[in-house]
Structure formats: C-alpha cells, structure tokens
Amino acid sequence: MSTIQAFCSDPSTEWVIKSAPRFLAIKHKMGYPICDTSVLHCMAAKQAYKIRLDEKDISKAVADVYSERSAKKKAEECRAKMTELYDKLDSQRVTIKNLGDQVQSLEKQLQEAKDNSTESSTSEELILENKHLKKELEYYIERTDIPALNGEDDNEDLTGLPTIPEEIPQNIPLYPPTRLTHPAEELLTEQKSENLYAMVFEIWTTNTQLYDSSCETQAI
C-alpha cells in the first residue's frame, strides 16, 4: 500500500515523516508504520497531504462563510417579517381604537335614549293619573251637589223639597271612573290619592249634613 493510497483512503489521518539514510519513513501518528518508500514518493505524499489539508481548510472556511451568510439572510428575513407584522399590528391597533370609540359612543346614545324613554313614560303616567283624578273629583262633586238654602227656588215638588232645574243635565254617573292599576302609577300617586279621598269624603259629609239641615228647615 503506497503512501498516496493510504492518504487517499484516510485523508483525515495525520502523518509523521521521519528521515533515514536515502529513505523517509512515513508513519501513522500513533506510531504504526505504513510504508517505507523513496524520498520522491515521500515528498509527493507530503505535498499531497498539505494540499489536502489546505483543501479541507478552504472547504471548512467556505462552509462557515456559507452558514454565516445563510444565518444572516435568515436573520434579515426574520427582521423583515417582524417589521411587517409590527406594521400590521399598528394598523390593527388603530382599527381597534376606532371600534372602541364607536362602541362607547353607541353606549352613550343608548343610555340617553333609555333616560329619555323613562322620563317620557313617567310624564305620560302622570298625565293619565291627573286625568283620572280630575274625573273622580268631578264625580264626587256632582254626587255631593245640594240646592240653594235661601228658599227662593220656585221649582219645588209636592213635598216642598227643592228639585234640580231641568236645564241642568242629570247624567250623574252611577259608578266612579276606573282608576289606573299600573304598579308604577300606584306608587307615584298613592299619597296624593289618599289625601284627595279624605278631602272628598269630608266635603261629602259636610254637604250631606247641610242637605239634611235644609230638608228639616223646609219641612218646618
């Protein structure tokens, strides 16, 4: 096995060249002899070995440079992609902020609409309650009407009691008007209704007493 063949079969092996008279002994670095050949062959093997080592160094340097360039290229691509993603994120932030402002504006409008609706509903209930109270008051006032006490009324019946003139319509309702039964309406007007009922009852009692006194006076 020649030195060149041994070197080609295992180019990664390091060789130790020792000189001898007219010969060079090329041995393995562990001390095992490979071959003993002439000076020319040994010099050629040495030169080939150096060239091979240089090729290995060059290949390694090229691989390192290529790896470094690949890493730089990948890093640049990653930076570009990250920049693009950040730009998209910024645009999305603006969109999200605009949507948030729109939501707040709509919530404010909705709250205002609710407040206006509540005020309108309360006003309508108060108006209806006022109408019903007026009707009740008119009803009780009509029920408690009595004739004049001066005895000057010419329209008297056979018993001497005064009567209501014919020109006055006698369409007094038999039953009081129906009141609202809405819970909110009752809560709003409960105290007012109690005061009104007490006042009407007092008026009715007073007028009844006056009417009885008038009847007794006319009878006498």
ABEGO torsion letter per residue (X at the ends): XBAAAAAAABAABBBBBBBBBGBBBBBBAAGBBABBBBAAAAAAAAAAAAAAAAAAAAAAAAAAAAAAAAAAAAAAAAAAAAAAAAAAAAAAAAAAAAAAAAAAAAAAAAAAAAAAAAAAAAAAAAAAAAAAAAAAAAAAAAAABBBBAAGABABBBAAGBBBBBAABBBBBBABBBBBBABAAAAAAAAAAAAAAAAAAAAAAAAAAAAAAAAAAAAAX
